[in-house]
């Protein structure tokens, strides 16, 4: 199963938008989603501070700031 990790912060409007876009795909695609608040981890905060939201697919960064829908759908499409 494809593992998505969304690095975000609670006060980020772009983060909430990206999460909503990802959740809208849940009915058509199979994936596991972990949402990580970077403000709870100083290392993640230093790494992703101005880049959030950041979406990783199976551990590899796919996009920052805005969802790259085409790239994500390519990753989620059955092989």
PDB file with SEQRES, HELIX, SHEET and CRYST1 records, atoms N, CA, C and O in Angstrom:
SEQRES   1 A   79  UNK UNK UNK UNK UNK UNK UNK UNK UNK UNK UNK UNK UNK          
SEQRES   2 A   79  UNK UNK UNK UNK UNK UNK UNK UNK UNK UNK UNK UNK UNK          
SEQRES   3 A   79  UNK UNK UNK UNK UNK UNK UNK UNK UNK UNK UNK UNK UNK          
SEQRES   4 A   79  UNK UNK UNK UNK UNK UNK UNK UNK UNK UNK UNK UNK UNK          
SEQRES   5 A   79  UNK UNK UNK UNK UNK UNK UNK UNK UNK UNK UNK UNK UNK          
SEQRES   6 A   79  UNK UNK UNK UNK UNK UNK UNK UNK UNK UNK UNK UNK UNK          
SEQRES   7 A   79  UNK                                                          
HELIX    1 AA1 UNK A   13  UNK A   24  1                                  12    
HELIX    2 AA2 UNK A   38  UNK A   40  5                                   3    
HELIX    3 AA3 UNK A   42  UNK A   48  1                                   7    
HELIX    4 AA4 UNK A   69  UNK A   76  1                                   8    
SHEET    1 AA1 4 UNK A  31  UNK A  37  0                                        
SHEET    2 AA1 4 UNK A   2  UNK A   8  1                                        
SHEET    3 AA1 4 UNK A  54  UNK A  57 -1                                        
SHEET    4 AA1 4 UNK A  60  UNK A  64 -1                                        
CRYST1    1.000    1.000    1.000  90.00  90.00  90.00 P 1           1          
ATOM      1  N   UNK A   1       0.843  -1.180   0.000  1.00  0.00           N  
ATOM      2  CA  UNK A   1       0.000   0.000   0.000  1.00  0.00           C  
ATOM      3  C   UNK A   1       0.885   1.238   0.000  1.00  0.00           C  
ATOM      4  O   UNK A   1       1.901   1.290   0.692  1.00  0.00           O  
ATOM      5  N   UNK A   2       0.495   2.213  -0.768  1.00  0.00           N  
ATOM      6  CA  UNK A   2       1.247   3.462  -0.854  1.00  0.00           C  
ATOM      7  C   UNK A   2       1.096   4.244   0.452  1.00  0.00           C  
ATOM      8  O   UNK A   2      -0.008   4.405   0.971  1.00  0.00           O  
ATOM      9  N   UNK A   3       2.216   4.720   0.965  1.00  0.00           N  
ATOM     10  CA  UNK A   3       2.241   5.480   2.214  1.00  0.00           C  
ATOM     11  C   UNK A   3       2.438   6.963   1.906  1.00  0.00           C  
ATOM     12  O   UNK A   3       3.460   7.351   1.340  1.00  0.00           O  
ATOM     13  N   UNK A   4       1.472   7.780   2.273  1.00  0.00           N  
ATOM     14  CA  UNK A   4       1.590   9.229   2.124  1.00  0.00           C  
ATOM     15  C   UNK A   4       1.857   9.838   3.490  1.00  0.00           C  
ATOM     16  O   UNK A   4       1.247   9.449   4.487  1.00  0.00           O  
ATOM     17  N   UNK A   5       2.772  10.795   3.525  1.00  0.00           N  
ATOM     18  CA  UNK A   5       3.033  11.544   4.746  1.00  0.00           C  
ATOM     19  C   UNK A   5       2.899  13.017   4.416  1.00  0.00           C  
ATOM     20  O   UNK A   5       3.590  13.538   3.540  1.00  0.00           O  
ATOM     21  N   UNK A   6       2.005  13.679   5.125  1.00  0.00           N  
ATOM     22  CA  UNK A   6       1.809  15.113   4.940  1.00  0.00           C  
ATOM     23  C   UNK A   6       2.408  15.834   6.141  1.00  0.00           C  
ATOM     24  O   UNK A   6       1.925  15.707   7.267  1.00  0.00           O  
ATOM     25  N   UNK A   7       3.469  16.591   5.881  1.00  0.00           N  
ATOM     26  CA  UNK A   7       4.087  17.416   6.913  1.00  0.00           C  
ATOM     27  C   UNK A   7       3.395  18.771   6.862  1.00  0.00           C  
ATOM     28  O   UNK A   7       3.352  19.412   5.812  1.00  0.00           O  
ATOM     29  N   UNK A   8       2.857  19.204   7.988  1.00  0.00           N  
ATOM     30  CA  UNK A   8       2.063  20.428   8.001  1.00  0.00           C  
ATOM     31  C   UNK A   8       2.219  21.142   9.339  1.00  0.00           C  
ATOM     32  O   UNK A   8       2.945  20.692  10.226  1.00  0.00           O  
ATOM     33  N   UNK A   9       1.523  22.258   9.458  1.00  0.00           N  
ATOM     34  CA  UNK A   9       1.374  22.926  10.758  1.00  0.00           C  
ATOM     35  C   UNK A   9      -0.076  23.403  10.835  1.00  0.00           C  
ATOM     36  O   UNK A   9      -0.697  23.735   9.826  1.00  0.00           O  
ATOM     37  N   UNK A  10      -0.586  23.426  12.044  1.00  0.00           N  
ATOM     38  CA  UNK A  10      -2.000  23.733  12.266  1.00  0.00           C  
ATOM     39  C   UNK A  10      -2.408  25.102  11.731  1.00  0.00           C  
ATOM     40  O   UNK A  10      -3.527  25.257  11.241  1.00  0.00           O  
ATOM     41  N   UNK A  11      -1.539  26.080  11.811  1.00  0.00           N  
ATOM     42  CA  UNK A  11      -1.896  27.452  11.431  1.00  0.00           C  
ATOM     43  C   UNK A  11      -1.719  27.736   9.939  1.00  0.00           C  
ATOM     44  O   UNK A  11      -1.761  28.896   9.529  1.00  0.00           O  
ATOM     45  N   UNK A  12      -1.527  26.723   9.139  1.00  0.00           N  
ATOM     46  CA  UNK A  12      -1.196  26.884   7.717  1.00  0.00           C  
ATOM     47  C   UNK A  12      -2.411  26.596   6.835  1.00  0.00           C  
ATOM     48  O   UNK A  12      -2.891  25.464   6.767  1.00  0.00           O  
ATOM     49  N   UNK A  13      -2.897  27.636   6.164  1.00  0.00           N  
ATOM     50  CA  UNK A  13      -4.029  27.470   5.260  1.00  0.00           C  
ATOM     51  C   UNK A  13      -3.725  26.558   4.088  1.00  0.00           C  
ATOM     52  O   UNK A  13      -4.567  25.745   3.706  1.00  0.00           O  
ATOM     53  N   UNK A  14      -2.530  26.675   3.504  1.00  0.00           N  
ATOM     54  CA  UNK A  14      -2.148  25.798   2.399  1.00  0.00           C  
ATOM     55  C   UNK A  14      -2.131  24.343   2.849  1.00  0.00           C  
ATOM     56  O   UNK A  14      -2.459  23.444   2.075  1.00  0.00           O  
ATOM     57  N   UNK A  15      -1.747  24.116   4.097  1.00  0.00           N  
ATOM     58  CA  UNK A  15      -1.702  22.755   4.644  1.00  0.00           C  
ATOM     59  C   UNK A  15      -3.105  22.162   4.702  1.00  0.00           C  
ATOM     60  O   UNK A  15      -3.314  21.011   4.321  1.00  0.00           O  
ATOM     61  N   UNK A  16      -4.059  22.950   5.175  1.00  0.00           N  
ATOM     62  CA  UNK A  16      -5.439  22.477   5.259  1.00  0.00           C  
ATOM     63  C   UNK A  16      -6.004  22.211   3.866  1.00  0.00           C  
ATOM     64  O   UNK A  16      -6.758  21.258   3.673  1.00  0.00           O  
ATOM     65  N   UNK A  17      -5.643  23.049   2.899  1.00  0.00           N  
ATOM     66  CA  UNK A  17      -6.097  22.855   1.518  1.00  0.00           C  
ATOM     67  C   UNK A  17      -5.550  21.550   0.944  1.00  0.00           C  
ATOM     68  O   UNK A  17      -6.288  20.782   0.326  1.00  0.00           O  
ATOM     69  N   UNK A  18      -4.239  21.298   1.152  1.00  0.00           N  
ATOM     70  CA  UNK A  18      -3.637  20.085   0.605  1.00  0.00           C  
ATOM     71  C   UNK A  18      -4.255  18.851   1.258  1.00  0.00           C  
ATOM     72  O   UNK A  18      -4.529  17.866   0.573  1.00  0.00           O  
ATOM     73  N   UNK A  19      -4.475  18.889   2.555  1.00  0.00           N  
ATOM     74  CA  UNK A  19      -5.092  17.750   3.241  1.00  0.00           C  
ATOM     75  C   UNK A  19      -6.480  17.469   2.672  1.00  0.00           C  
ATOM     76  O   UNK A  19      -6.834  16.311   2.448  1.00  0.00           O  
ATOM     77  N   UNK A  20      -7.256  18.502   2.441  1.00  0.00           N  
ATOM     78  CA  UNK A  20      -8.600  18.323   1.873  1.00  0.00           C  
ATOM     79  C   UNK A  20      -8.533  17.693   0.483  1.00  0.00           C  
ATOM     80  O   UNK A  20      -9.340  16.822   0.159  1.00  0.00           O  
ATOM     81  N   UNK A  21      -7.577  18.128  -0.338  1.00  0.00           N  
ATOM     82  CA  UNK A  21      -7.422  17.558  -1.676  1.00  0.00           C  
ATOM     83  C   UNK A  21      -7.047  16.088  -1.604  1.00  0.00           C  
ATOM     84  O   UNK A  21      -7.556  15.276  -2.376  1.00  0.00           O  
ATOM     85  N   UNK A  22      -6.161  15.744  -0.680  1.00  0.00           N  
ATOM     86  CA  UNK A  22      -5.748  14.345  -0.529  1.00  0.00           C  
ATOM     87  C   UNK A  22      -6.922  13.504  -0.041  1.00  0.00           C  
ATOM     88  O   UNK A  22      -7.155  12.411  -0.558  1.00  0.00           O  
ATOM     89  N   UNK A  23      -7.654  13.995   0.938  1.00  0.00           N  
ATOM     90  CA  UNK A  23      -8.784  13.242   1.481  1.00  0.00           C  
ATOM     91  C   UNK A  23      -9.866  13.013   0.428  1.00  0.00           C  
ATOM     92  O   UNK A  23     -10.567  12.002   0.473  1.00  0.00           O  
ATOM     93  N   UNK A  24     -10.007  13.933  -0.510  1.00  0.00           N  
ATOM     94  CA  UNK A  24     -10.988  13.778  -1.581  1.00  0.00           C  
ATOM     95  C   UNK A  24     -10.643  12.601  -2.495  1.00  0.00           C  
ATOM     96  O   UNK A  24     -11.521  12.072  -3.177  1.00  0.00           O  
ATOM     97  N   UNK A  25      -9.386  12.192  -2.515  1.00  0.00           N  
ATOM     98  CA  UNK A  25      -8.952  11.066  -3.350  1.00  0.00           C  
ATOM     99  C   UNK A  25      -9.153   9.722  -2.654  1.00  0.00           C  
ATOM    100  O   UNK A  25      -9.058   8.674  -3.292  1.00  0.00           O  
ATOM    101  N   UNK A  26      -9.429   9.747  -1.357  1.00  0.00           N  
ATOM    102  CA  UNK A  26      -9.497   8.526  -0.537  1.00  0.00           C  
ATOM    103  C   UNK A  26     -10.565   7.554  -1.032  1.00  0.00           C  
ATOM    104  O   UNK A  26     -10.401   6.343  -0.886  1.00  0.00           O  
ATOM    105  N   UNK A  27     -11.645   8.050  -1.608  1.00  0.00           N  
ATOM    106  CA  UNK A  27     -12.717   7.163  -2.062  1.00  0.00           C  
ATOM    107  C   UNK A  27     -12.374   6.423  -3.355  1.00  0.00           C  
ATOM    108  O   UNK A  27     -12.994   5.406  -3.666  1.00  0.00           O  
ATOM    109  N   UNK A  28     -11.395   6.923  -4.109  1.00  0.00           N  
ATOM    110  CA  UNK A  28     -11.051   6.302  -5.389  1.00  0.00           C  
ATOM    111  C   UNK A  28      -9.716   5.574  -5.389  1.00  0.00           C  
ATOM    112  O   UNK A  28      -9.461   4.756  -6.273  1.00  0.00           O  
ATOM    113  N   UNK A  29      -8.859   5.859  -4.410  1.00  0.00           N  
ATOM    114  CA  UNK A  29      -7.526   5.278  -4.387  1.00  0.00           C  
ATOM    115  C   UNK A  29      -7.242   4.700  -3.009  1.00  0.00           C  
ATOM    116  O   UNK A  29      -7.783   5.156  -2.001  1.00  0.00           O  
ATOM    117  N   UNK A  30      -6.392   3.700  -2.986  1.00  0.00           N  
ATOM    118  CA  UNK A  30      -6.009   3.075  -1.730  1.00  0.00           C  
ATOM    119  C   UNK A  30      -4.641   3.594  -1.313  1.00  0.00           C  
ATOM    120  O   UNK A  30      -3.660   3.456  -2.043  1.00  0.00           O  
ATOM    121  N   UNK A  31      -4.592   4.190  -0.134  1.00  0.00           N  
ATOM    122  CA  UNK A  31      -3.322   4.665   0.416  1.00  0.00           C  
ATOM    123  C   UNK A  31      -3.474   4.858   1.910  1.00  0.00           C  
ATOM    124  O   UNK A  31      -4.580   5.020   2.426  1.00  0.00           O  
ATOM    125  N   UNK A  32      -2.346   4.838   2.592  1.00  0.00           N  
ATOM    126  CA  UNK A  32      -2.315   5.158   4.022  1.00  0.00           C  
ATOM    127  C   UNK A  32      -1.795   6.585   4.138  1.00  0.00           C  
ATOM    128  O   UNK A  32      -0.856   6.969   3.441  1.00  0.00           O  
ATOM    129  N   UNK A  33      -2.407   7.365   5.018  1.00  0.00           N  
ATOM    130  CA  UNK A  33      -2.008   8.756   5.186  1.00  0.00           C  
ATOM    131  C   UNK A  33      -1.632   9.016   6.633  1.00  0.00           C  
ATOM    132  O   UNK A  33      -2.395   8.725   7.554  1.00  0.00           O  
ATOM    133  N   UNK A  34      -0.436   9.572   6.817  1.00  0.00           N  
ATOM    134  CA  UNK A  34       0.012  10.027   8.125  1.00  0.00           C  
ATOM    135  C   UNK A  34       0.188  11.532   8.042  1.00  0.00           C  
ATOM    136  O   UNK A  34       0.870  12.040   7.153  1.00  0.00           O  
ATOM    137  N   UNK A  35      -0.434  12.241   8.978  1.00  0.00           N  
ATOM    138  CA  UNK A  35      -0.319  13.695   9.022  1.00  0.00           C  
ATOM    139  C   UNK A  35       0.569  14.051  10.206  1.00  0.00           C  
ATOM    140  O   UNK A  35       0.283  13.674  11.342  1.00  0.00           O  
ATOM    141  N   UNK A  36       1.658  14.786   9.929  1.00  0.00           N  
ATOM    142  CA  UNK A  36       2.654  15.104  10.946  1.00  0.00           C  
ATOM    143  C   UNK A  36       2.731  16.613  11.124  1.00  0.00           C  
ATOM    144  O   UNK A  36       2.993  17.347  10.171  1.00  0.00           O  
ATOM    145  N   UNK A  37       2.500  17.072  12.353  1.00  0.00           N  
ATOM    146  CA  UNK A  37       2.632  18.494  12.674  1.00  0.00           C  
ATOM    147  C   UNK A  37       4.107  18.780  12.945  1.00  0.00           C  
ATOM    148  O   UNK A  37       4.663  18.311  13.938  1.00  0.00           O  
ATOM    149  N   UNK A  38       4.735  19.546  12.062  1.00  0.00           N  
ATOM    150  CA  UNK A  38       6.185  19.785  12.195  1.00  0.00           C  
ATOM    151  C   UNK A  38       6.527  20.578  13.444  1.00  0.00           C  
ATOM    152  O   UNK A  38       7.662  20.525  13.917  1.00  0.00           O  
ATOM    153  N   UNK A  39       5.565  21.312  13.985  1.00  0.00           N  
ATOM    154  CA  UNK A  39       5.844  22.121  15.172  1.00  0.00           C  
ATOM    155  C   UNK A  39       5.998  21.280  16.437  1.00  0.00           C  
ATOM    156  O   UNK A  39       6.374  21.801  17.487  1.00  0.00           O  
ATOM    157  N   UNK A  40       5.713  19.989  16.342  1.00  0.00           N  
ATOM    158  CA  UNK A  40       5.889  19.088  17.473  1.00  0.00           C  
ATOM    159  C   UNK A  40       7.262  18.436  17.484  1.00  0.00           C  
ATOM    160  O   UNK A  40       7.586  17.697  18.414  1.00  0.00           O  
ATOM    161  N   UNK A  41       8.080  18.698  16.459  1.00  0.00           N  
ATOM    162  CA  UNK A  41       9.403  18.083  16.351  1.00  0.00           C  
ATOM    163  C   UNK A  41      10.393  19.140  15.848  1.00  0.00           C  
ATOM    164  O   UNK A  41      10.304  19.568  14.697  1.00  0.00           O  
ATOM    165  N   UNK A  42      11.331  19.562  16.696  1.00  0.00           N  
ATOM    166  CA  UNK A  42      12.277  20.612  16.289  1.00  0.00           C  
ATOM    167  C   UNK A  42      13.072  20.277  15.019  1.00  0.00           C  
ATOM    168  O   UNK A  42      13.381  21.172  14.233  1.00  0.00           O  
ATOM    169  N   UNK A  43      13.401  19.007  14.814  1.00  0.00           N  
ATOM    170  CA  UNK A  43      14.136  18.619  13.596  1.00  0.00           C  
ATOM    171  C   UNK A  43      13.281  18.837  12.356  1.00  0.00           C  
ATOM    172  O   UNK A  43      13.748  19.394  11.362  1.00  0.00           O  
ATOM    173  N   UNK A  44      12.023  18.395  12.416  1.00  0.00           N  
ATOM    174  CA  UNK A  44      11.124  18.589  11.271  1.00  0.00           C  
ATOM    175  C   UNK A  44      10.829  20.065  11.056  1.00  0.00           C  
ATOM    176  O   UNK A  44      10.718  20.518   9.917  1.00  0.00           O  
ATOM    177  N   UNK A  45      10.702  20.811  12.138  1.00  0.00           N  
ATOM    178  CA  UNK A  45      10.455  22.242  12.026  1.00  0.00           C  
ATOM    179  C   UNK A  45      11.616  22.926  11.306  1.00  0.00           C  
ATOM    180  O   UNK A  45      11.398  23.772  10.439  1.00  0.00           O  
ATOM    181  N   UNK A  46      12.838  22.563  11.661  1.00  0.00           N  
ATOM    182  CA  UNK A  46      14.015  23.140  11.008  1.00  0.00           C  
ATOM    183  C   UNK A  46      14.096  22.717   9.541  1.00  0.00           C  
ATOM    184  O   UNK A  46      14.487  23.507   8.682  1.00  0.00           O  
ATOM    185  N   UNK A  47      13.723  21.463   9.259  1.00  0.00           N  
ATOM    186  CA  UNK A  47      13.833  20.934   7.897  1.00  0.00           C  
ATOM    187  C   UNK A  47      12.773  21.501   6.950  1.00  0.00           C  
ATOM    188  O   UNK A  47      13.073  21.825   5.800  1.00  0.00           O  
ATOM    189  N   UNK A  48      11.527  21.621   7.438  1.00  0.00           N  
ATOM    190  CA  UNK A  48      10.407  21.968   6.562  1.00  0.00           C  
ATOM    191  C   UNK A  48       9.777  23.328   6.840  1.00  0.00           C  
ATOM    192  O   UNK A  48       8.754  23.649   6.235  1.00  0.00           O  
ATOM    193  N   UNK A  49      10.332  24.122   7.709  1.00  0.00           N  
ATOM    194  CA  UNK A  49       9.714  25.338   8.216  1.00  0.00           C  
ATOM    195  C   UNK A  49       8.912  26.129   7.186  1.00  0.00           C  
ATOM    196  O   UNK A  49       7.696  26.246   7.337  1.00  0.00           O  
ATOM    197  N   UNK A  50       9.531  26.667   6.163  1.00  0.00           N  
ATOM    198  CA  UNK A  50       8.821  27.493   5.182  1.00  0.00           C  
ATOM    199  C   UNK A  50       8.372  26.706   3.957  1.00  0.00           C  
ATOM    200  O   UNK A  50       7.840  27.285   3.010  1.00  0.00           O  
ATOM    201  N   UNK A  51       8.579  25.398   3.965  1.00  0.00           N  
ATOM    202  CA  UNK A  51       8.204  24.565   2.823  1.00  0.00           C  
ATOM    203  C   UNK A  51       6.819  23.944   2.965  1.00  0.00           C  
ATOM    204  O   UNK A  51       6.275  23.433   1.986  1.00  0.00           O  
ATOM    205  N   UNK A  52       6.236  23.977   4.166  1.00  0.00           N  
ATOM    206  CA  UNK A  52       4.960  23.284   4.373  1.00  0.00           C  
ATOM    207  C   UNK A  52       3.839  23.891   3.564  1.00  0.00           C  
ATOM    208  O   UNK A  52       3.834  25.096   3.316  1.00  0.00           O  
ATOM    209  N   UNK A  53       2.897  23.081   3.154  1.00  0.00           N  
ATOM    210  CA  UNK A  53       2.838  21.650   3.367  1.00  0.00           C  
ATOM    211  C   UNK A  53       3.810  20.904   2.457  1.00  0.00           C  
ATOM    212  O   UNK A  53       4.111  21.341   1.347  1.00  0.00           O  
ATOM    213  N   UNK A  54       4.285  19.780   2.953  1.00  0.00           N  
ATOM    214  CA  UNK A  54       5.184  18.913   2.199  1.00  0.00           C  
ATOM    215  C   UNK A  54       4.547  17.536   2.157  1.00  0.00           C  
ATOM    216  O   UNK A  54       4.178  16.987   3.195  1.00  0.00           O  
ATOM    217  N   UNK A  55       4.417  16.972   0.958  1.00  0.00           N  
ATOM    218  CA  UNK A  55       3.852  15.638   0.810  1.00  0.00           C  
ATOM    219  C   UNK A  55       4.949  14.677   0.377  1.00  0.00           C  
ATOM    220  O   UNK A  55       5.637  14.904  -0.618  1.00  0.00           O  
ATOM    221  N   UNK A  56       5.100  13.600   1.142  1.00  0.00           N  
ATOM    222  CA  UNK A  56       6.035  12.534   0.798  1.00  0.00           C  
ATOM    223  C   UNK A  56       5.231  11.287   0.434  1.00  0.00           C  
ATOM    224  O   UNK A  56       4.211  10.986   1.053  1.00  0.00           O  
ATOM    225  N   UNK A  57       5.708  10.577  -0.572  1.00  0.00           N  
ATOM    226  CA  UNK A  57       5.096   9.321  -0.996  1.00  0.00           C  
ATOM    227  C   UNK A  57       6.138   8.231  -0.810  1.00  0.00           C  
ATOM    228  O   UNK A  57       7.208   8.261  -1.417  1.00  0.00           O  
ATOM    229  N   UNK A  58       5.808   7.274   0.036  1.00  0.00           N  
ATOM    230  CA  UNK A  58       6.736   6.184   0.363  1.00  0.00           C  
ATOM    231  C   UNK A  58       8.108   6.723   0.762  1.00  0.00           C  
ATOM    232  O   UNK A  58       9.138   6.145   0.415  1.00  0.00           O  
ATOM    233  N   UNK A  59       8.109   7.835   1.496  1.00  0.00           N  
ATOM    234  CA  UNK A  59       9.334   8.411   2.039  1.00  0.00           C  
ATOM    235  C   UNK A  59      10.042   9.418   1.158  1.00  0.00           C  
ATOM    236  O   UNK A  59      10.980  10.076   1.609  1.00  0.00           O  
ATOM    237  N   UNK A  60       9.615   9.554  -0.092  1.00  0.00           N  
ATOM    238  CA  UNK A  60      10.239  10.505  -1.016  1.00  0.00           C  
ATOM    239  C   UNK A  60       9.357  11.736  -1.161  1.00  0.00           C  
ATOM    240  O   UNK A  60       8.147  11.617  -1.353  1.00  0.00           O  
ATOM    241  N   UNK A  61       9.961  12.918  -1.069  1.00  0.00           N  
ATOM    242  CA  UNK A  61       9.209  14.164  -1.206  1.00  0.00           C  
ATOM    243  C   UNK A  61       8.628  14.260  -2.613  1.00  0.00           C  
ATOM    244  O   UNK A  61       9.346  14.133  -3.604  1.00  0.00           O  
ATOM    245  N   UNK A  62       7.322  14.485  -2.686  1.00  0.00           N  
ATOM    246  CA  UNK A  62       6.649  14.619  -3.973  1.00  0.00           C  
ATOM    247  C   UNK A  62       6.399  16.085  -4.319  1.00  0.00           C  
ATOM    248  O   UNK A  62       6.599  16.496  -5.462  1.00  0.00           O  
ATOM    249  N   UNK A  63       5.960  16.876  -3.334  1.00  0.00           N  
ATOM    250  CA  UNK A  63       5.656  18.273  -3.616  1.00  0.00           C  
ATOM    251  C   UNK A  63       5.635  19.083  -2.327  1.00  0.00           C  
ATOM    252  O   UNK A  63       5.500  18.547  -1.227  1.00  0.00           O  
ATOM    253  N   UNK A  64       5.773  20.397  -2.504  1.00  0.00           N  
ATOM    254  CA  UNK A  64       5.723  21.351  -1.399  1.00  0.00           C  
ATOM    255  C   UNK A  64       4.752  22.471  -1.788  1.00  0.00           C  
ATOM    256  O   UNK A  64       4.571  22.764  -2.970  1.00  0.00           O  
ATOM    257  N   UNK A  65       4.144  23.079  -0.799  1.00  0.00           N  
ATOM    258  CA  UNK A  65       3.245  24.228  -0.946  1.00  0.00           C  
ATOM    259  C   UNK A  65       1.895  23.889  -1.582  1.00  0.00           C  
ATOM    260  O   UNK A  65       0.853  24.188  -0.999  1.00  0.00           O  
ATOM    261  N   UNK A  66       1.897  23.275  -2.755  1.00  0.00           N  
ATOM    262  CA  UNK A  66       0.665  22.935  -3.457  1.00  0.00           C  
ATOM    263  C   UNK A  66       0.729  21.490  -3.909  1.00  0.00           C  
ATOM    264  O   UNK A  66       1.803  20.985  -4.234  1.00  0.00           O  
ATOM    265  N   UNK A  67      -0.421  20.818  -3.932  1.00  0.00           N  
ATOM    266  CA  UNK A  67      -0.469  19.428  -4.352  1.00  0.00           C  
ATOM    267  C   UNK A  67      -0.184  19.312  -5.839  1.00  0.00           C  
ATOM    268  O   UNK A  67      -0.824  19.973  -6.657  1.00  0.00           O  
ATOM    269  N   UNK A  68       0.781  18.466  -6.186  1.00  0.00           N  
ATOM    270  CA  UNK A  68       1.029  18.115  -7.581  1.00  0.00           C  
ATOM    271  C   UNK A  68       0.123  16.914  -7.864  1.00  0.00           C  
ATOM    272  O   UNK A  68       0.535  15.758  -7.765  1.00  0.00           O  
ATOM    273  N   UNK A  69      -1.104  17.226  -8.215  1.00  0.00           N  
ATOM    274  CA  UNK A  69      -2.137  16.190  -8.370  1.00  0.00           C  
ATOM    275  C   UNK A  69      -1.748  15.138  -9.400  1.00  0.00           C  
ATOM    276  O   UNK A  69      -1.925  13.944  -9.159  1.00  0.00           O  
ATOM    277  N   UNK A  70      -1.223  15.560 -10.536  1.00  0.00           N  
ATOM    278  CA  UNK A  70      -0.840  14.606 -11.582  1.00  0.00           C  
ATOM    279  C   UNK A  70       0.228  13.647 -11.071  1.00  0.00           C  
ATOM    280  O   UNK A  70       0.126  12.435 -11.263  1.00  0.00           O  
ATOM    281  N   UNK A  71       1.254  14.192 -10.418  1.00  0.00           N  
ATOM    282  CA  UNK A  71       2.333  13.338  -9.894  1.00  0.00           C  
ATOM    283  C   UNK A  71       1.799  12.369  -8.842  1.00  0.00           C  
ATOM    284  O   UNK A  71       2.202  11.207  -8.800  1.00  0.00           O  
ATOM    285  N   UNK A  72       0.887  12.854  -7.991  1.00  0.00           N  
ATOM    286  CA  UNK A  72       0.327  11.974  -6.969  1.00  0.00           C  
ATOM    287  C   UNK A  72      -0.521  10.878  -7.604  1.00  0.00           C  
ATOM    288  O   UNK A  72      -0.414   9.715  -7.214  1.00  0.00           O  
ATOM    289  N   UNK A  73      -1.353  11.223  -8.564  1.00  0.00           N  
ATOM    290  CA  UNK A  73      -2.176  10.215  -9.228  1.00  0.00           C  
ATOM    291  C   UNK A  73      -1.320   9.194  -9.953  1.00  0.00           C  
ATOM    292  O   UNK A  73      -1.670   8.015  -9.989  1.00  0.00           O  
ATOM    293  N   UNK A  74      -0.199   9.621 -10.533  1.00  0.00           N  
ATOM    294  CA  UNK A  74       0.732   8.674 -11.148  1.00  0.00           C  
ATOM    295  C   UNK A  74       1.248   7.678 -10.124  1.00  0.00           C  
ATOM    296  O   UNK A  74       1.405   6.495 -10.424  1.00  0.00           O  
ATOM    297  N   UNK A  75       1.513   8.160  -8.906  1.00  0.00           N  
ATOM    298  CA  UNK A  75       2.009   7.284  -7.842  1.00  0.00           C  
ATOM    299  C   UNK A  75       0.922   6.331  -7.333  1.00  0.00           C  
ATOM    300  O   UNK A  75       1.219   5.205  -6.931  1.00  0.00           O  
ATOM    301  N   UNK A  76      -0.319   6.779  -7.350  1.00  0.00           N  
ATOM    302  CA  UNK A  76      -1.404   5.981  -6.801  1.00  0.00           C  
ATOM    303  C   UNK A  76      -2.047   5.029  -7.808  1.00  0.00           C  
ATOM    304  O   UNK A  76      -2.756   4.100  -7.420  1.00  0.00           O  
ATOM    305  N   UNK A  77      -1.801   5.258  -9.098  1.00  0.00           N  
ATOM    306  CA  UNK A  77      -2.407   4.427 -10.128  1.00  0.00           C  
ATOM    307  C   UNK A  77      -1.896   2.993 -10.016  1.00  0.00           C  
ATOM    308  O   UNK A  77      -0.713   2.767  -9.764  1.00  0.00           O  
ATOM    309  N   UNK A  78      -2.797   2.027 -10.205  1.00  0.00           N  
ATOM    310  CA  UNK A  78      -2.356   0.636 -10.152  1.00  0.00           C  
ATOM    311  C   UNK A  78      -1.324   0.340 -11.236  1.00  0.00           C  
ATOM    312  O   UNK A  78      -1.406   0.853 -12.352  1.00  0.00           O  
ATOM    313  N   UNK A  79      -0.368  -0.485 -10.889  1.00  0.00           N  
ATOM    314  CA  UNK A  79       0.723  -0.805 -11.841  1.00  0.00           C  
ATOM    315  C   UNK A  79       0.247  -1.752 -12.916  1.00  0.00           C  
ATOM    316  O   UNK A  79       1.022  -2.127 -13.796  1.00  0.00           O  
TER     317      UNK A  79                                                      
END                                                                             
